[in-house]
Amino acid sequence: MEFGAVFPHNEIGTDPGAIRDYAQGAEALGATHLLIYDHVMGADPNRPGGWKGAYDKDVAFHEPLTTFAFIAAVTEKIDLITTILILPQRQTVLVAKQAAEVALLSSNRLRLGIGTGWNKIEYEALDVAFSQRGERQEEQVELLRKLWTEDSLTYSGKYHTISAASINPRPSQPIPIWFGGSAPALLARCGRLGDGWIPLMGANDAARQCIETIRSHRQAAGLSMEGFGIQAQAQYAGGTPERWASHAAKWRDLGATHLAIATHNAGKTSVEGHLGRIEEYLSVVR
């Protein structure tokens, strides 16, 4: 199992030097991968009717693909994981173009983690029907892979039309697509179409059942679990060396291939503090 870190989106700030130092520091500590969360917009909690979502307009989220383009330039080997890019909110061809560019400039270190999201306010602002997000995501995955591999394509789907065109440059290797979430329809898509799964839950019976569901969908599609990844996460906040070790062991037993430590929301700290938390965690679980 590989160990990585979660980019402290709401605490890192906007200083390019700090972001550089964090990414280089995580890589120097031996973190094999870096996760970046995704939200395009946050709701104003004073809006009519109020707001009780998991975050609001005052919580910062760095845009994953553009941030990874920067991080790719200042690192050499750490893998770059969108966790998770809310794909249905975005134009598929543009995502294909941006992801291909990050993959090329990072020497194929990008893994595209995708999800459907839950925030209707974002979908409204981005002019995408919330009710169509799952069906749209499935078509998007098919089209992304065509755009990354075909010199020219003609495509006619429910949500996309392309007439003898493609993107250039294209990635030199396939970009892995991992699905995040646990809804039944999502697990079915993940099993049939995904290269991996990003659970948003603990190492428990629910996760075990999700993995078995994915396995069954892959078997039905004639696919094995060999090479299929599972990206779990751990929290620094509230943790102890004993709890971290036990948590990692449980995920390993479930078949997780990757585990990243989230160091934000554990008390105010600096870049050096976040790196210290990563080092503390890695010293226990590796």
C-alpha positions in Angstrom: 0.0 0.0 0.0 1.3 3.4 -1.0 1.0 6.4 1.4 0.4 10.0 0.3 -1.1 13.3 1.5 -4.2 15.4 1.0 -3.5 19.0 -0.1 -4.7 21.3 2.7 -6.9 23.3 0.4 -8.5 25.6 3.0 -5.3 26.3 4.9 -2.4 26.4 2.4 -3.3 29.9 1.3 -2.4 31.4 -2.1 1.3 32.1 -1.8 3.0 30.2 -4.7 6.1 29.8 -2.6 4.2 28.1 0.2 2.4 25.8 -2.3 5.8 24.9 -3.9 7.4 24.3 -0.5 4.5 22.1 0.6 4.5 19.9 -2.6 8.3 19.6 -2.6 8.3 18.8 1.1 5.7 16.1 0.8 7.6 14.5 -2.0 10.9 14.7 0.0 9.2 12.9 2.9 8.3 10.0 0.6 4.7 10.7 0.0 3.9 8.9 -3.3 0.8 10.8 -4.2 -1.0 14.1 -3.5 -4.8 14.5 -3.5 -6.6 17.8 -4.3 -10.3 18.2 -3.5 -12.6 20.0 -5.9 -15.4 22.5 -5.5 -16.0 25.4 -7.9 -18.3 27.5 -5.8 -19.4 27.9 -2.2 -22.8 29.0 -1.1 -23.4 32.2 1.0 -24.7 30.9 4.4 -26.9 34.1 4.5 -28.7 33.2 1.4 -32.6 33.0 1.5 -33.4 29.8 3.4 -30.0 29.5 4.9 -27.3 27.0 4.1 -26.2 23.8 6.0 -23.8 22.2 3.5 -20.4 20.7 4.3 -18.7 23.9 3.3 -19.6 27.5 2.2 -18.2 30.5 0.3 -15.5 31.1 3.0 -13.9 27.7 2.5 -11.1 27.8 -0.1 -10.7 25.2 -2.8 -7.9 25.4 -5.3 -8.9 24.3 -8.8 -7.3 20.9 -9.2 -6.0 20.7 -12.7 -4.5 24.2 -12.8 -2.9 23.7 -9.4 -1.5 20.4 -10.5 0.0 22.1 -13.6 1.9 24.3 -11.2 2.9 21.5 -8.8 4.0 19.3 -11.7 6.6 22.0 -12.6 8.1 22.0 -9.1 8.1 18.3 -8.3 9.6 15.2 -10.0 7.9 12.0 -8.9 4.8 12.5 -6.7 1.6 11.4 -8.3 -1.2 14.0 -8.8 -4.7 12.8 -8.0 -8.0 14.8 -8.4 -10.1 13.7 -5.4 -12.6 14.1 -6.8 -13.1 16.2 -9.8 -16.9 16.8 -10.2 -16.9 15.9 -13.9 -20.5 16.4 -14.9 -20.2 20.1 -14.0 -17.5 20.6 -16.6 -17.2 20.5 -20.4 -15.9 17.1 -21.4 -13.6 18.2 -24.2 -12.1 20.9 -22.1 -11.4 18.5 -19.3 -9.8 16.1 -21.8 -7.6 18.9 -23.1 -6.5 20.1 -19.6 -6.0 16.6 -18.2 -3.9 15.6 -21.3 -1.7 18.7 -20.7 -1.1 18.0 -17.0 -0.3 14.4 -17.8 2.2 15.4 -20.5 3.9 18.1 -18.4 4.1 15.8 -15.3 5.5 12.9 -17.2 2.3 10.9 -16.7 1.8 11.5 -13.0 -1.9 12.5 -13.2 -4.7 10.2 -12.0 -8.2 11.6 -12.7 -10.5 10.9 -9.8 -14.0 11.8 -10.7 -17.4 12.1 -9.0 -20.9 13.5 -9.5 -21.1 15.8 -6.5 -24.0 16.8 -4.3 -24.1 20.6 -4.4 -27.1 21.7 -6.6 -26.0 25.4 -6.3 -22.8 24.6 -8.2 -24.7 22.8 -10.9 -27.1 25.7 -11.3 -24.3 28.2 -11.6 -22.5 26.0 -14.1 -25.7 25.5 -16.2 -25.8 21.7 -15.9 -28.8 19.7 -14.9 -28.2 18.1 -11.5 -30.7 15.3 -12.3 -28.6 14.2 -15.3 -25.2 14.1 -13.6 -24.8 10.3 -13.3 -25.9 9.5 -16.9 -23.7 12.4 -18.1 -20.7 11.2 -16.2 -20.9 7.8 -17.9 -20.9 9.3 -21.4 -18.1 11.7 -20.4 -15.8 8.8 -19.4 -16.3 7.1 -22.8 -15.7 10.3 -24.6 -12.6 11.3 -22.6 -10.9 8.0 -23.5 -11.7 8.5 -27.2 -10.4 12.1 -27.1 -7.2 10.9 -25.5 -6.5 8.2 -28.0 -8.1 9.0 -31.4 -6.6 11.4 -34.0 -10.1 12.2 -35.3 -13.5 11.1 -34.1 -17.1 11.5 -34.8 -19.3 11.1 -31.7 -23.0 11.5 -31.3 -24.3 10.9 -27.7 -27.1 12.2 -25.6 -24.9 15.1 -24.2 -22.1 15.4 -26.7 -21.7 15.8 -30.5 -18.3 15.8 -32.2 -17.9 15.9 -36.0 -14.5 14.6 -37.2 -12.3 16.4 -34.7 -10.1 15.7 -31.7 -7.6 17.3 -29.3 -3.9 17.8 -29.8 -1.6 17.1 -28.0 -2.9 13.9 -26.5 -1.4 12.1 -23.5 1.4 9.6 -24.2 -0.1 7.1 -21.9 -3.6 6.3 -20.8 -4.8 8.6 -17.9 -6.3 6.4 -15.2 -9.9 7.2 -14.2 -10.9 6.4 -10.7 -14.5 6.9 -9.4 -15.4 8.4 -6.1 -18.6 7.7 -4.2 -20.7 4.8 -2.9 -24.2 5.1 -4.5 -25.3 1.9 -6.2 -25.3 3.4 -9.7 -21.8 4.9 -9.1 -20.4 1.6 -8.0 -21.8 -0.1 -11.1 -20.1 2.5 -13.3 -16.9 2.2 -11.3 -16.9 -1.6 -11.8 -17.6 -1.4 -15.5 -15.5 1.7 -16.4 -13.1 2.5 -13.7 -9.4 1.9 -13.1 -10.0 2.3 -9.3 -12.3 3.4 -6.5 -12.0 6.4 -4.1 -14.1 5.5 -1.0 -15.5 8.4 1.0 -15.9 6.3 4.1 -14.0 4.5 6.8 -12.5 1.0 6.7 -15.7 -0.7 7.7 -18.3 -3.3 6.6 -19.9 -0.7 4.3 -16.6 -0.3 2.5 -16.2 -4.0 2.3 -19.6 -4.4 0.7 -18.9 -1.6 -1.8 -15.7 -3.4 -2.8 -17.6 -6.7 -3.3 -20.2 -4.8 -5.3 -17.5 -3.4 -7.6 -16.0 -6.8 -7.9 -19.3 -8.3 -9.0 -19.8 -5.6 -11.6 -16.3 -6.2 -12.9 -16.8 -9.9 -13.1 -20.1 -9.4 -15.0 -18.1 -7.2 -17.5 -15.4 -9.8 -17.9 -12.9 -7.8 -15.9 -10.7 -8.8 -13.0 -9.6 -6.8 -9.9 -6.0 -7.2 -10.9 -4.5 -3.7 -11.3 -7.7 -2.1 -9.9 -6.8 0.5 -7.2 -8.5 1.7 -4.0 -7.6 5.1 -2.7 -8.5 5.6 1.0 -7.9 8.6 3.3 -7.0 9.1 6.9 -7.4 12.1 9.2 -4.6 13.6 11.3 -7.2 15.4 13.4 -8.2 13.2 16.4 -5.7 10.6 15.5 -3.0 8.9 17.5 -0.2 6.6 16.4 -2.2 3.6 17.5 -5.3 4.6 15.7 -3.4 5.5 12.5 -1.7 2.1 12.5 -5.0 0.2 13.2 -6.8 2.3 10.5 -4.1 1.6 7.9 -4.1 -2.1 8.7 -7.9 -2.3 8.2 -7.6 -0.6 4.8 -4.8 -2.9 3.8 -6.9 -5.9 4.8 -9.7 -4.6 2.6 -7.4 -4.4 -0.3 -6.6 -0.7 -0.4 -3.7 0.2 -2.7 -3.3 3.8 -1.6 -3.9 5.8 1.6 -3.4 9.5 2.0 -3.3 11.6 5.3 -5.4 14.8 5.5 -3.7 17.2 7.8 -6.1 20.2 7.6 -8.9 20.9 10.1 -6.6 19.8 12.9 -5.7 23.2 14.3 -4.0 26.2 12.8 -0.5 25.5 11.5 2.0 26.5 8.8 3.4 24.7 5.8 6.1 23.3 8.1 3.4 22.2 10.5 1.5 20.3 7.7 4.7 18.6 6.6 5.4 17.7 10.2 2.1 16.0 10.5 2.7 14.1 7.3 6.1 13.0 8.6 4.6 11.9 11.9 1.9 9.9 10.2 4.3 8.2 7.7 6.7 7.3 10.4 3.9 5.2 12.0 2.2 3.5 9.0 5.1 2.8 6.6 
